[in-house]
Amino acid sequence: MFTSKQIFAGDENLNKVEELFYPIIKIIRKESGENFEYEINGDLVIVSGGNEELRIPVSTFIKQSSQLLAKIKSSKSTFNIPETEAFMTSINCRTLKAKATSKTDIRIVIHDQRINQIAELGFSIKSQVGNDATLLNAGKTTNFIYQILGFKPTEKEIETINEIETKSKIKDRIEAIKNVGGKLKFISPQKDIFKNNLVLIDSLLPNILAEITKSFFTTPLNSVKDLTEYINGINPLNFDTQFAHTFYEYKIKRLLTDVALGMVPSEVWTGIYDASGGYLVVKENGDVLCYHIYNRNQFEDYLFANTKLETASSTRHKFGKIYEENGKLYFKLNLQIRFK
């Protein structure tokens, strides 16, 4: 974690930007309804209710964080470190994860040198240590509905396609539909809240995301950047590209930023950021980089270059099979975005 009074910004390739850093005044965490403030004043000082509760040498904090990092990197499954757990309890750190509906994991009071003001900002923490973090969690909320055109199968043919159980079964089922003349035409996101959240960000975003999701399941591509460049090349929404406007990239970057800082598919999105500061990224070596929303271009470039689509559980989220409604055939695909 932070063992100095400043945190450096990062670029899109997760490299430290030496000339851009933010002085840290203190860190604020809420535990059991009580605020605890952590600041470095010779030692690491913990304050609650205006009173100093604990003073710990910074060297002790460094030792404990180094031991935890080493254990995480060497472990393949869940584990316990009694010494670390006891230490975390002693510094009033019992809850590690924010609520699922919150993007803010930690609040930091920083000094913004450009405007010479102190601000308390919420940050979301993403770690490269262990499993890749998720940006947009999969659910029935992130399903997209497509109508199948040009294909009038028998019940047996539908059953045969739906029973494909290869490792890449969703892709293979779509390929089987394509091989008999079928095409997927986007209809709508499955859930209206998610659809309206997307429309709030950009009226054409549902269509763009539907094309990106379909391209993920029908091409070898999986990175957000590559998929966006791919649909930019085929231009399925027929944007006027004579002046080389980056329509798809701009709109997808806007989506990634809003998802990163506040929007969740299952709740009405009002455009207000929860993580008002941006992202803190913990690198594999334990270094922490800051992607501050004040530096929006760097933040968007980082998200765009470091995210990918991933296939979630089709059983749990109910997608990837041909189904019939009112005499028409449909197929659902699911969107999940994860960090690389």
Wavefront OBJ file of the C-alpha trace (Angstrom):
o trace
v 0.000 0.000 0.000
v 1.168 3.595 0.453
v 4.423 3.910 2.414
v 5.234 7.420 1.226
v 3.327 10.675 1.034
v 2.779 10.618 -2.713
v 1.443 8.378 -5.427
v 2.537 8.444 -9.057
v 0.302 8.481 -12.104
v 0.564 5.728 -14.711
v 0.354 5.659 -18.500
v -1.683 3.315 -20.700
v 1.072 0.672 -20.488
v 1.166 0.724 -16.673
v 4.445 2.630 -16.574
v 5.051 5.241 -13.891
v 4.833 8.859 -15.055
v 7.676 10.347 -13.024
v 6.689 13.961 -13.538
v 3.070 13.456 -12.455
v 2.293 12.564 -8.865
v -0.227 13.414 -6.162
v 0.765 14.299 -2.579
v -1.286 12.231 -0.103
v -2.594 13.995 3.004
v -4.394 10.981 4.495
v -6.404 7.870 3.668
v -9.938 7.375 5.000
v -11.636 4.017 5.491
v -15.034 3.231 6.973
v -15.276 0.211 9.288
v -18.521 -0.721 11.080
v -19.922 2.744 10.512
v -16.847 4.487 11.940
v -14.281 6.486 9.949
v -10.591 5.785 10.450
v -7.978 8.158 9.083
v -4.488 6.895 8.177
v -1.657 9.385 7.761
v 2.138 9.341 7.884
v 3.594 11.604 10.533
v 6.959 10.031 11.278
v 5.041 6.818 11.925
v 1.798 5.566 10.441
v -0.836 7.245 12.598
v -4.442 6.055 12.838
v -7.021 8.611 13.954
v -10.707 8.113 14.793
v -13.097 10.741 16.052
v -10.290 13.268 16.128
v -8.266 11.152 18.548
v -5.047 9.284 17.819
v -5.801 5.584 18.305
v -2.607 3.936 17.162
v 0.903 4.759 15.982
v 2.837 2.123 14.002
v 6.345 2.353 12.533
v 6.206 2.588 8.749
v 8.804 -0.229 8.628
v 6.283 -2.558 10.315
v 3.665 -1.716 7.693
v 6.184 -2.324 4.884
v 7.134 -5.713 6.359
v 3.537 -6.846 6.688
v 2.537 -5.673 3.189
v 5.615 -7.374 1.667
v 4.750 -10.670 3.381
v 1.166 -10.476 2.148
v 2.263 -9.690 -1.429
v 4.685 -12.634 -1.458
v 1.988 -15.010 -0.147
v -0.568 -13.870 -2.723
v 1.918 -14.329 -5.572
v 2.958 -17.805 -4.406
v -0.551 -19.172 -3.719
v -2.892 -20.802 -6.214
v -5.981 -20.889 -3.981
v -7.401 -19.312 -0.836
v -5.112 -19.129 2.173
v -4.734 -17.754 5.700
v -1.912 -15.717 7.215
v -2.667 -15.471 10.947
v 0.053 -12.864 11.540
v -1.267 -10.629 8.756
v -4.868 -11.066 9.879
v -3.903 -10.051 13.424
v -2.023 -7.020 12.098
v -4.940 -5.915 9.918
v -7.316 -6.223 12.851
v -4.950 -4.093 14.933
v -5.146 -1.260 12.381
v -8.956 -1.498 12.139
v -8.933 -3.060 8.676
v -11.467 -5.895 8.738
v -13.430 -5.366 5.517
v -11.426 -5.587 2.297
v -14.124 -5.369 -0.351
v -16.595 -2.583 -1.045
v -20.285 -3.322 -1.570
v -21.082 -4.772 -4.991
v -23.037 -1.620 -5.852
v -20.143 0.681 -4.920
v -17.150 1.513 -7.094
v -15.251 3.212 -4.257
v -12.863 0.974 -2.316
v -10.915 3.701 -0.569
v -11.055 7.450 -0.001
v -7.919 9.570 -0.197
v -7.343 13.192 0.690
v -4.840 14.533 -1.828
v -3.288 17.876 -2.628
v -3.868 18.853 -6.231
v -0.807 20.923 -7.085
v -2.293 22.325 -10.276
v -5.177 24.095 -8.563
v -3.518 24.253 -5.125
v -6.486 22.657 -3.382
v -7.031 19.714 -1.067
v -9.742 17.262 -2.115
v -11.198 14.063 -0.680
v -11.775 11.616 -3.526
v -13.028 8.043 -3.866
v -10.891 5.503 -5.732
v -11.573 2.027 -7.040
v -8.693 -0.428 -6.510
v -7.756 -2.944 -9.205
v -4.994 -5.479 -8.703
v -2.744 -7.288 -11.154
v -1.742 -9.634 -8.357
v -3.769 -12.859 -8.565
v -6.750 -13.252 -10.892
v -7.628 -10.591 -13.447
v -10.088 -8.040 -12.062
v -13.502 -7.562 -13.655
v -14.628 -4.206 -15.006
v -18.188 -5.115 -16.075
v -19.603 -8.132 -14.262
v -21.664 -10.605 -16.255
v -25.287 -11.319 -15.422
v -28.629 -11.733 -17.124
v -28.511 -7.932 -16.986
v -25.712 -7.924 -19.594
v -27.360 -10.246 -22.134
v -28.038 -9.013 -25.668
v -30.902 -10.474 -27.715
v -30.489 -11.243 -31.429
v -33.116 -12.518 -33.843
v -32.047 -15.363 -36.120
v -32.874 -14.577 -39.743
v -32.578 -16.726 -42.884
v -32.886 -20.001 -40.997
v -36.063 -22.073 -40.570
v -34.919 -25.189 -38.722
v -36.824 -28.185 -37.494
v -37.033 -28.865 -33.763
v -34.403 -31.555 -34.255
v -32.002 -29.100 -35.916
v -32.474 -26.620 -33.061
v -31.845 -29.372 -30.538
v -28.695 -30.483 -32.368
v -27.225 -26.971 -32.362
v -28.162 -26.324 -28.735
v -26.483 -29.559 -27.687
v -23.062 -28.569 -29.029
v -20.819 -28.822 -25.962
v -17.331 -28.071 -27.235
v -14.878 -25.899 -25.298
v -15.926 -22.965 -27.486
v -19.562 -24.045 -27.618
v -21.120 -20.569 -28.016
v -18.888 -19.743 -30.970
v -19.495 -23.175 -32.457
v -23.276 -22.870 -32.101
v -23.182 -19.505 -33.904
v -20.995 -21.040 -36.599
v -23.518 -23.881 -37.010
v -26.314 -21.329 -37.445
v -24.200 -19.463 -39.999
v -23.430 -22.665 -41.924
v -27.123 -23.215 -42.626
v -27.688 -19.622 -43.754
v -28.679 -18.046 -40.434
v -27.684 -14.510 -39.392
v -27.911 -12.754 -36.016
v -29.718 -9.401 -36.051
v -29.503 -7.337 -32.881
v -32.850 -6.592 -31.230
v -32.207 -5.202 -27.758
v -30.378 -5.690 -24.456
v -32.356 -8.151 -22.349
v -32.879 -5.777 -19.419
v -34.339 -2.310 -19.842
v -32.343 -0.733 -17.006
v -29.054 -1.667 -18.667
v -30.404 -0.602 -22.065
v -31.425 2.810 -20.731
v -28.117 3.214 -18.891
v -26.330 2.694 -22.194
v -28.657 5.063 -24.051
v -28.012 7.696 -21.368
v -24.286 7.490 -22.119
v -24.845 7.419 -25.893
v -28.025 6.668 -27.836
v -26.201 4.264 -30.185
v -24.201 2.487 -27.510
v -26.549 -0.549 -27.278
v -26.033 -1.190 -31.000
v -22.270 -0.674 -30.808
v -21.901 -3.000 -27.815
v -24.088 -5.595 -29.521
v -21.752 -5.531 -32.548
v -18.654 -5.793 -30.342
v -20.172 -8.667 -28.372
v -21.159 -10.530 -31.552
v -17.688 -9.947 -33.005
v -16.124 -11.404 -29.868
v -18.110 -14.609 -30.369
v -17.486 -14.804 -34.139
v -13.807 -13.798 -34.498
v -10.547 -14.708 -32.723
v -10.425 -11.214 -31.161
v -11.012 -10.554 -27.459
v -9.363 -7.258 -26.466
v -11.646 -4.227 -26.301
v -9.183 -2.229 -28.377
v -8.915 -4.867 -31.130
v -12.673 -5.450 -31.238
v -13.341 -1.713 -31.456
v -10.829 -1.334 -34.278
v -12.425 -4.309 -36.029
v -15.952 -2.865 -36.017
v -14.534 0.536 -36.922
v -13.182 -1.146 -40.059
v -16.502 -2.694 -41.062
v -18.537 0.296 -39.764
v -21.811 -1.606 -39.091
v -23.628 1.565 -37.991
v -22.688 3.390 -41.208
v -21.127 6.435 -39.561
v -19.816 9.156 -41.867
v -16.081 8.331 -41.785
v -14.919 10.627 -44.581
v -13.112 12.840 -42.064
v -11.718 9.899 -40.023
v -13.780 10.581 -36.912
v -13.155 7.862 -34.303
v -16.835 7.273 -33.512
v -16.540 3.749 -32.114
v -13.395 4.359 -30.054
v -14.756 7.543 -28.517
v -18.046 5.965 -27.488
v -16.445 2.794 -26.107
v -13.948 4.826 -24.061
v -16.867 6.786 -22.635
v -18.581 3.542 -21.682
v -15.463 2.106 -20.025
v -14.987 5.260 -17.975
v -18.583 5.362 -16.795
v -18.521 1.659 -15.874
v -15.208 2.082 -14.067
v -16.410 4.990 -11.964
v -20.073 4.414 -11.315
v -22.391 2.635 -13.737
v -23.578 -0.887 -12.918
v -25.987 -2.733 -15.251
v -28.590 -3.550 -12.597
v -29.169 -0.031 -11.232
v -30.412 3.194 -12.786
v -27.368 5.255 -13.815
v -27.692 8.996 -13.263
v -24.251 9.949 -14.537
v -22.869 10.665 -11.063
v -19.479 9.042 -10.407
v -19.107 6.988 -7.240
v -15.334 6.609 -7.574
v -14.846 10.341 -7.999
v -11.044 10.156 -8.081
v -10.386 7.312 -10.496
v -8.442 4.057 -10.240
v -5.570 2.765 -8.169
v -3.815 -0.138 -9.874
v -1.655 -2.515 -7.845
v 1.020 -3.941 -10.139
v 2.485 -7.434 -9.805
v 5.527 -6.058 -7.993
v 3.335 -4.260 -5.455
v 3.777 -0.749 -6.882
v 0.621 1.358 -6.903
v -0.237 3.656 -9.806
v -2.935 6.301 -9.884
v -5.232 6.921 -12.841
v -6.877 10.173 -11.836
v -10.066 11.292 -13.529
v -8.509 14.764 -13.764
v -6.202 13.227 -16.386
v -9.123 11.824 -18.333
v -7.252 11.019 -21.528
v -4.661 8.900 -19.706
v -7.413 7.178 -17.733
v -9.421 6.350 -20.857
v -6.333 5.141 -22.722
v -5.454 2.849 -19.799
v -8.939 1.303 -19.749
v -9.065 0.959 -23.538
v -5.648 -0.739 -23.766
v -6.019 -3.049 -20.763
v -9.471 -4.626 -21.017
v -10.876 -7.637 -22.828
v -14.130 -9.516 -23.310
v -14.552 -12.885 -21.654
v -17.121 -15.673 -21.894
v -19.097 -15.982 -18.677
v -21.149 -18.999 -17.566
v -23.861 -19.551 -20.167
v -25.741 -21.829 -17.756
v -25.819 -19.291 -14.946
v -26.662 -16.316 -17.143
v -29.010 -18.105 -19.544
v -27.552 -17.322 -22.959
v -26.103 -19.115 -25.976
v -29.048 -21.274 -27.061
v -31.663 -20.939 -29.809
v -35.130 -20.259 -28.408
v -38.507 -19.411 -29.899
v -40.968 -16.638 -29.037
v -44.111 -15.792 -31.019
v -42.971 -17.890 -33.956
v -39.552 -16.191 -34.190
v -36.144 -17.562 -33.300
v -33.722 -15.766 -31.010
v -30.237 -16.157 -29.562
v -28.704 -14.355 -26.573
v -25.077 -13.344 -26.112
v -23.525 -12.075 -22.918
v -21.131 -9.195 -22.280
v -18.440 -9.429 -19.624
v -15.413 -7.106 -19.543
v -12.299 -8.002 -17.595
v -8.842 -6.504 -17.210
v -6.005 -8.276 -18.998
l 1 2 3 4 5 6 7 8 9 10 11 12 13 14 15 16 17 18 19 20 21 22 23 24 25 26 27 28 29 30 31 32 33 34 35 36 37 38 39 40 41 42 43 44 45 46 47 48 49 50 51 52 53 54 55 56 57 58 59 60 61 62 63 64 65 66 67 68 69 70 71 72 73 74 75 76 77 78 79 80 81 82 83 84 85 86 87 88 89 90 91 92 93 94 95 96 97 98 99 100 101 102 103 104 105 106 107 108 109 110 111 112 113 114 115 116 117 118 119 120 121 122 123 124 125 126 127 128 129 130 131 132 133 134 135 136 137 138 139 140 141 142 143 144 145 146 147 148 149 150 151 152 153 154 155 156 157 158 159 160 161 162 163 164 165 166 167 168 169 170 171 172 173 174 175 176 177 178 179 180 181 182 183 184 185 186 187 188 189 190 191 192 193 194 195 196 197 198 199 200 201 202 203 204 205 206 207 208 209 210 211 212 213 214 215 216 217 218 219 220 221 222 223 224 225 226 227 228 229 230 231 232 233 234 235 236 237 238 239 240 241 242 243 244 245 246 247 248 249 250 251 252 253 254 255 256 257 258 259 260 261 262 263 264 265 266 267 268 269 270 271 272 273 274 275 276 277 278 279 280 281 282 283 284 285 286 287 288 289 290 291 292 293 294 295 296 297 298 299 300 301 302 303 304 305 306 307 308 309 310 311 312 313 314 315 316 317 318 319 320 321 322 323 324 325 326 327 328 329 330 331 332 333 334 335 336 337 338 339 340
